[in-house]
């Protein structure tokens, strides 16, 4: 394993964040405040508790996941798309490093950035509502696994995209709708039986449910199923990335 190559890619990607540090930090803080103003105050005044947890505290895990997923996708997709756009991707491909090292560098940096921002959002949320994290290890595990998985997805999107518009298609038309319909701000048990069944086909439900369990030990599906779904998604993304580098799909042309 060429750790120097991994560190070089990782450091280069992280340096882009340092150049826009204020924007990177201020944006999630403002969005967190707005979520609490709109959902915590407006809706929270009508829904006081869900399964014994105040509504303001209940939405925190979903709110963090709502931001963590698109941040991971965006960081990774732009990170690999720009070398394609500028043509420097050919220098990377001709260097004596394997595709595993390339993926670890780009995906690792994207996951690190989105995880740090998610932790900043968590700290900001704590200013609005009292939070109790019953299982901090599992909370961090779900956060890191989700960030890594969606960073891999973003890496795939960045290679697939041939222009800046395509970079936004899947996050806007697929990930965002699934996030809002995946129990981010509510429990799917509040839905009619038919819609509860439909919601179980939404993979985001399992991510949010497992993450919320790590806070309050309440979930819409079992924790084992949540971890299993993340593992399946992660494995699928790894297979797709392996196929891309094996065939050179949209890398050698």
N, C-alpha and C positions, 0 to 999 in steps of 0.2 A: 504494500500500500504506500503510495507516494503522498505522505502527509504534508510535505512542503507544497506540493501542487494544490492540495485541498485547502491548506491554510491561505495560499495566495488568492485563490478564487473567493474564499470566504471573506478574507480581509477586504478585497476589492468591493464586494457587494455590500459589506457593512459600512464601508466608507461613504457610499452614496447616502446612507441614512444620516450619518454625522453631518453631512453638508446641508441637510434639511431637517436638523434636529428639532427646531422650534415647531415647524409645521407638523412633523411626525408625532410630537407629543401633544401639542395643543389640540389637534383635530380630534383624537379619541376622547380627550377630556371634555371638550365642548359637546361632542355627540352624546357622551354619558349624561351630562347635565340635562341635555334636551330630552333624552329618553325619560329621565325621572320627572321632568316638568310635565311632559305630555302624558306618559303612561302612569307614572307613579302618583302624580297629583290628580289629574283629570279622571283616569279610570280607577285609580286606587281609592278615590273617595266613594266609589260605588261598589267596588269589590274589596272588602277589607281583608279577607283571608282566603287562602287556598290550602286545604289540608293542614290547617293549623299554623301556616306561615303567612306573615303579613304580605300583602300583594307587592309592596315595594321591594321586599327582600326576595320574594319568589321570582321576580323577573330578572334579577341580577345574573344568574347563570345563563339564561337564554340571551340576555342582552350582550354578554361577553362573547358567547358563541356566535351571535349574529354579526359581530364585528371581526372576530377571529378568522372566520372562514374566508370572507372576501379579501381581508388583508393578506392572508397567506397566499391566496390565488394571485392577487395583483403583484405582490412582491416577487414571486417566483416567475410569473409570466413575463413581466417587464425585464427581469434580470436576464433571462435567456433570449428574449426577443431582440434586445438592442444589439448584442453581438451578431445576430443574423442580419439585422437591418444595416449595420455598418460594415459587415463583411469580415469582422474579426473572428467569427465563429470558425473560419477555416484554419486560422492559426491555432485555435484551441484544439480542433480535431486532429491536426497534424502533430501536435505536441506529444511527447512520450508519456501520456497519462490515459488511464482507462475511462470508460464511460461511467463506471461506478464512482470514481474520484470526482469527475465533473458533476455528477448528480449530487454527491454528498456536499460539495462546495456550494453549489447554487441553492439546493433545497435546504441545507443546514442554515445558511444565512437568512433565507426567507422565513423559515420556521422560527429562528431566533428573534428576528425583528417583530414578527406578529405576536409571539409569546410575550415579549417584553411589553408591547403595547397593551396586550390583554391584561397583564398584571397592573399596568398603570390605570386601566379602566376599573379593575377590581378595587384598587386603592381609592379611586375617586368615588366609586359607589359606596364605599364604607363611610364616606363623609355624609351621605344622605340617609342611609339606613343601617341599623346594627346587623352585622353579618356574623354567622356562625358556620365555620367550615368544619364539619364533623370528621371528614377524612381528607386532610390536606395532601397526603401522598397520592390518593386516587384523583383528587382535583388536578394536581400537577400532571399526573399521567394522562388523564383525558385531554388536558389542554395541549400537552406536547404531541400526543398522538394525532389529535385533530389538526394541529398546525402543520405537522409533518405530512399528513395525508393530503391536505388541501394544497400544500406547497408542491407536492408531487403532481397534483392535478394541474396547478398553475404552470408548472414546468412543461407539462404535456401541451397545454393550451398555447404557451409561448412558442413552442416548436411548430405546432399546427398552424398558427395564425400567419397569414401572409400580408396583413396590414394592421394598422392600429384599431380599426373598427372591429375586426374579428377578435381582438384581444378582449373586447368588452361583451361580446355576444353571449357567451355561456354564463359569465358572472351575472349579467343583468337579466337575461331571459330564463335562466335555469336555477342558479344558486340562490339568488335573492328571493324569488317566489317560494321556493321550497323552504327557505329559512323562515319566512313569515307564516307559512302554513305548517310548520313543524313543531308547534308547541312552544315557541320562543317566549310568548307573553301570556300563555294560558296552558292549562293541562288538557290533554285530549279527552280526559274523562268528562269534561264539561260539554263535549260535543254530543249530538245524537248518535245512537249506536251505528248507523250506517256510515257517518263521517268518521267515527272512531276507527272503523275497519279500513276505510280509505286512507286515513292518516298513517296506518301501519305500513303502507307501501312507500312512505316518504322516509328516506334514509336519515334525514336531519332529525327526525323524532328520536331516533336511538342515540344520536350524539348528545342532544340537549337533555334527554332523560337521564343518561348516565352521568353527565356532568352535574346536573341538578341533584342527583342522589348523593354525590360527594359532599354537597353542602348540607342537605337537610334530611337525607335518608328517605326521600320521597321520589318516586319515579313512575312513569307511565308504562315502562317495560322493565324487565329484569336487567340487572347490571351485567350479568353474563352475556345476555343477548346484545346489549349495547357494545360491549368489548368485541364480541364476535363480528358485529357489523363493521366496526372500525377496522378489524383485521382483514375482513374480506375486501373492503374498499382499498385499504393500503396495499394488499397483495395484488389487486387488479391494476392499480396504478403502476406498481413495480414491473408487472408483466408488460404493460404498454410501453413503459420507458425502455425496457430491454429490447422490445421489438423495434422501436424507433431507431435505436443505435445499431441494432443488428442489420436492419435493412437500409439505414440512412435516409429514412422517410423525412423529406423536407429539410434535410441537413446538407446533402451533397448536391443540391440543385439550387 
